[in-house]
Amino acid sequence: MRPSCKKRFALALVCLFFLAAQALPGLAASKGRKAERPAPAPSQEAPAPEPTAPSLAAPSPGQQVLQPEAAFTLMAAEAERGNANAMLTLARFYEQGVGVARNYSKSLEWCEKAAKAGLAEGYYNLGICFEIGMGTPADAARAVSHYQQAADRGLALAMYKLSSAYILGKGVSKDADKGIGYLEKAAEAGMAVAANDLGVIALSGLLGREKNVEYALSSFKQAASLGNLEAMKNIAVTYKDGVGVQADPLRAYAWYLIAQRSGYAGEDIARMLGLLEGSLSADDLRKARKEADAWAAGQARI
């Protein structure tokens, strides 16, 4: 029998509540950096951060919230009925011990079932398991194989993982061109960090590529429009220091302001804003603030 509408809503609520603010295995991304230069390329960084589950506001007064054990029971029932998303959630429950004893082997098993059901995220999670050795011995080549399956199904995070694998030669032979190709695919799929990485590579001429400031700024701006704080700062630094372009304190100030307003936490932001304020006229400061306001309102792309 198919679950009622009310029960399906409860299942969605369970998923969100118990997975809120929890990430898949992997390294968390830092929000603010102190280095006053564009962020390093993917060949110099840890793999991409894993996606966090959707957040959920606190339950309203009188709203019933299922206990972990009940949530597990509901997810298990849905997974057994063939619901691929429930399979993936059940894998997370086993991984994190939500309503059941932590069991990495069972987590791996349900990731495999989600993948066999055709879910790209199932293949991606299997890649994570084989990359870090969770529920199975670590195997970089098998990790890449599963990331490839997820990427072929359009998952941008898997494309980003593949870019790192090829650039670093982890699980595959090193191939910078192929790695950059997957970065480009991830950026085209809307992954902000991939667009920022492409900008860093082009600005610095890394991985055998020629420097291309115009392409770098275009990539940074794409990433910034998707909310990437590092890209906002990288644009500001490029204009402040005149990296391949004529130094433009007004535009640099506007981008530092955009980064700060967007939540960039680096201590250098306030210092740079203060330094630039001293070099700009009152009229230029007004123009820069107006440009930052227009960008934030989506009325301009400076």
C-alpha positions, 0 to 999 in steps of 0.5 A: 500500500502506498503511504498517505499524503500525511505520511509522506509529509512526515517522512520529508520532515524526518529527513530534514530534521535529522539531517539538518546541518550534518555533512557527508564524510569529508573536510569542512570548508573554511569560510574566511582566509587570511591570505591576501591573494587568490585562493590556491588551485585544487591541486594545492587544496584538500578535496571539495567539501561535501554537501550539507543536508538542508536546514530546517527551522525549529519546530513550531509550538505543538508540532510533533517531532518523531524520535530517532528510532521512529524516524529510522523505522519510517526510513527503513520501511520506505527504503524497503519499498524501493524509495531510492532517496530513503535508501540514501537517508537510511545509509546516513542514519547507519553512518551517524547512528541515528535511531540505530547503532552506528554501522558503516558496513550497513551504510555502505550496503544502502549506498550501493542499493541507492546507486543500483536504483539509479541515484547519482548521489548513491554513486557519489556516496559510494565514492566517498566510502571507497575514498576514505575507507568507510565500511570497506578498505580504501580504494582510490581507483574504485572511488574514481569509478563511482564518482564517474558514474555520478558525474555521468548522471550530472552530479556536479560534486562528482565532477569536482571530485574527478577534477581533483583526482586527475589533477592529483593523480589519485586513483587515476594517472595524472592528467591536468587537462582532463582535470580542468575539463571536469572543473569546467563541467562542474562550473557549467553545472553551477558549482561555485567553487569550481568556477573560482578554481578555474579563475585561480588557474587562469590568473596564475597560469597554473597546471601548464595553462597560459595566464588569462586575466579576462577569463579569470575575472569572468570565472571569479564573477561567475563564482561570486554570482553563485555566492562564493566568498573567496571569488569575491575577495579574489576579484577585489585583490585583482583590482587592488594589486593590478594583477594583469589589469590596471589597478582600480581602487574604486572597484577593489573597494566595491568588491571588498564591500560585497565580500564583507556584506556577503559574510566573508570573515577574513580579518583582512577585509576590514583592514583593506577597506580602511586602507582603500577608504584613505585613498579614495575621494568621498565621491569615489566612495559613494560610487563604490558603495552604489556599485556594491548596492547594485550588485547585491540587488542583482541590478548590475554585474561590476 
